């Protein structure tokens, strides 16, 4: 099998010529005991047989065709699954350090872009699963769908039935680069022709009937596209400007009910309260350094997954906008975030994500890198598994997500599990050398938000 990368995934792939812009996603899943290893192997075997993406590697094509996902003729499940015993002190900090190193390292690009390591021997008999994958493989929502293939709802799960058959591997034929280029060009022309036939007459008719409104819509779309790709010449923060290859990871937990309650008390959503916690923490961080700050540039993934999209795969687009940082009242921060983020989710350019990404793929790489390095932070919240689950007889106790910085100073990602919001913090130490202080400030920022329900006034 061979299929072209979506333009948005090809964009993330191409920008990784700069290792500071890697799109590596790392997740730590903790268990109350060590899962049965044979069952772990069996479940991942089922995943790769069910989801072809996990058996495919990325192969380049002649420009302007994007790279292709193609079957790995040498696929080896044993390469992607590892089992190790945690070295001393055998605590969660040990796993966090392993995750930090995984976050900073590249993949073997001759193979499918994922690795899983079971870490045994943690204190109190606990264990952890360290999952590393490229963002092009799946987004957060797709990851949750994949998790439901892995996990059971009971400690002794039901029989999953016979294993799906081995997929048929198609070897890349000679002269394939040229074949792929021709195939891409023909497909592009065909898609353009279909779009013209489908929308052209109606567009012309609308222009004749309502010339003013049609012109306004065109101008509005152009403005929305510009807001999506506009250059950012400098960071919003005068403090978090440097970038490096070194990362630090940390975690935090907040009760799901409290964060949702705080959001509702201020007239916002869970995501609004989440962003308000981050911006509150960054305000405190800048205050402690004696630096005044107005607004910061943020990138936020917007889910564009449609009904009928396949399990796995990446169905998000990154939208950039500015958020005020100097708002001390947490309720006002939530409302302000809600106003800004609601506008972003309604951008007219969202349906054209792939076309925009295709155009950006033709832009000079230095230009794209210069834009990404001036984003101050990324933030993403992912609805996780709402009920307790098990793997190989072990209970999943928590899952901590760590999204890539992609050139920003930090990425803060939230994933829910049952009644807890687990927050993963990924920091570029070039921008933020005092990680412990930042972590303390982010905790304080979330406490401000949670106090709306813990200590309500009025």
Buried (B, 14 or more C-beta within 10 A) or exposed (E): EBEBBBBBBBBBBBBBEBEBBBBBBBBBBBBBBBBEEEBBBBBBBBBBBBBBBBBBBBBEBEEEBBBBBBBBEEBEBEEBBEBEEBEEEBBBEBBBBBBBEBBBEEBEBEBBBBBBBBBBBBEEEBBBBBBBBBBBBBBBBBBBBBBEBBBBEEEEBEEEEEEEEEBEEEEBEEEBBEBBBEBBEEEEEEEEEEEEEEEEEEEEEBBEEEEEEBEEBEEEBEEBBEBBBEEBEEBBBEBBBBBEEEBBBBBBEBBBEBBBBBBBBBEBBBBBBBBBBBBBBBBBBBBEEEEEBEBBBBBBBBBBBEEEEEBBBBBBBBBBBBBBBEBEBBBEBBBBBBEBBEEBEEBBBBEBBBEBBBBBBEEEBEEBBBBBBBBBBBBBBBEBBEEBBBBBBBBBBBBBBBBBBBBBBBBBBBBBBBEBBBBBBBBBBBBBBBBEBBBBBBBBBBBBBBBBBEEEEE
